[in-house]
Amino acid sequence: MSNLLTRKFSIPKFWMYFIYLLLLLFIFETFFSSPSHVKTKARIIATRGQIKTIAFFLDEYYKSNGHLPFGENSNIAAALSASFTNGFLNYPAWTNSHSELVDYWQTPLQIQIAGTTNFSIRSAGKDKIFSNADDIIFNSVSNDFVKP
């Protein structure tokens, strides 16, 4: 009976080269890949947090006024800013030079008010084009993010 610790195993050359190739690919991916996917993921997470915060302020505005603010993005931003002077626009990166609320790619958000209580907030996402698969959409009816 042979001892497994002293027994020699032979690995076919094909598998040895295959393992080396996988190891090289892993090292290349780890040290030489672009961190852009990490940056994109961080911006998606940050934009979702920003949109949830805006949704919170819209809900608070409704509770205080009995209706949601109306108008374009800049009108809604102005109404929220006037109502919540202690916290809404303390984040200068959230608005552009037109006083519109923008996402982390500096694209204006689409804010649609539907009736007195419902709204949706849409970011164009990384490609800055609305109505495609990378959009980030919050719907107040479900109080959650939805797929485009």
Secondary structure as UniProt FT lines:
FT   TURN            4..6
FT   HELIX           13..32
FT   HELIX           36..65
FT   HELIX           73..83
FT   TURN            85..89
FT   HELIX           92..94
FT   TURN            97..98
FT   STRAND          101..102
FT   TURN            104..105
FT   STRAND          110..114
FT   TURN            115..117
FT   STRAND          118..123
FT   TURN            125..128
FT   TURN            133..134
FT   STRAND          136..139
FT   TURN            140..143
FT   STRAND          144..146
//
